[in-house]
Amino acid sequence: MTHPLSLQARSLAAAGFALAAFLGLAFFALDQAFYDAAVTAQRERLQGYIYAYLTGAERTRAGALILPEVGPDPRFDRPGSGLYAGIIGDDIRTASERQWRSPSAQGLDLPPLDAELARGDVVFKGPVDTPSGELFVLSQGIEWSSNGHAELNLTLHVAEDSGALQRQVAAFRGTLLAWLVGLGVLLLLLTLGVLRWSLGPLRRVATDLERVERGSQAHLSSTYPRELAGLTTSLNSFIDSERDRLKRYRNTLSDLAHSLKTPLAVVRTQLETEVDEKQLRWTVLEQVGRMDEIVAYQLSRAATSGRQTFAAPLAVQPYAEEIVTSLEKVYASRNILCEFDIDPAARFHGDQGDLMELFGNVLENAFKWADHRVVLTAKAVLGPGERRAGLQFTVEDDGPGIPEDRIEHLLQRGVRGDERVQGHGIGLSIVQDIIKAYRGTLQVTRSATLGGACFDIHLRGG
């Protein structure tokens, strides 16, 4: 099984490929630029030799052209030196024909020195393949005129072996290649260092997660870059949510075991005591019913999913309408009207069962104790430091309300089903557990508009 490349390896491979392509193009561009510059320098040097020959040439009284005995460069006077000159034209005294060649070109087969050009033409070629090797050749056609003499039409040729330029280019290429390879290795090492530094926070996240799994650390560290802050905050919320869920399951099992002790003890006492069969049967049925209520209640508490960081948002209005429709059928004989004021943007970030349980208990309480009217208000609320909006909803009724001295008792943790007060106390422990699981708040007051109870619940968005 092949393992996927790490982010560092992927980034380094991508950077290496891009760097290799860039340095390759840079090598080609610099090499071509140097070669063009070398060829231009070659042409200028050959042009200088032509000017030097023209400066040293003279005409006799008879009009014949006399060329200097020594060339502008010692290599012109050394046979086979690689630097050659030639002139083709009229009245060249130094040759029996119409052509003159420098001593370096004597006895060599150099066809480029035999061409003739029209006046004013300048031709630079190279490297030209000849029997004597590759040459760079500069040819120029001129018209020599002087007082008292006829004009001379001449073609001057200067050629130089390409070996010197090729050696110069080869040396430059070797030096350039060495520098670019060294620079590439240096840049790769620098890129590796930058990647290790840049990916350091991700490695810290992985290390912190391992510590959280081992139990040596409770949460991810909060010293992460801004780009990772959202991720680590969500992970911490997820960790807290899972821990709260586990704690809730443990508490529920503990509460269930504790709650069942009393009815089981009553049944055992009745079995151990000599009582008549009718009384024993009635006692057992009573305690079994009580145990069934306890189990149902504790299962409802255990089913509370709690705040979920990555939960899909649920629109509030459809579920509220479904619950109210059911309650209106149950309490149809009392002709209770439920009014809605629900923000279309209101969303619940959690489990659907929790939303139904929360709305169901609070709305059923209101329907049970209302005289004629129940008002449900829900809206989206974005708290300070939150990235997504939370949910705030209130349920009001026009019933008798809850006495202030009973509110605190009703909202105490650990109130059991058999300890609830008549009236609005029914189901409040489940509501309280759900709100706690979602890190929300609950306030019970008297409704300013209807006069009955007002349940104000605020669930954070995160």
Summary of the structure (lengths in Angstrom):
residues: 462
radius of gyration: 50.6
end to end distance: 39.8
largest distance: 164.9
contacts: 1335
relative contact order: 0.07
helix: 52%
strand: 20%
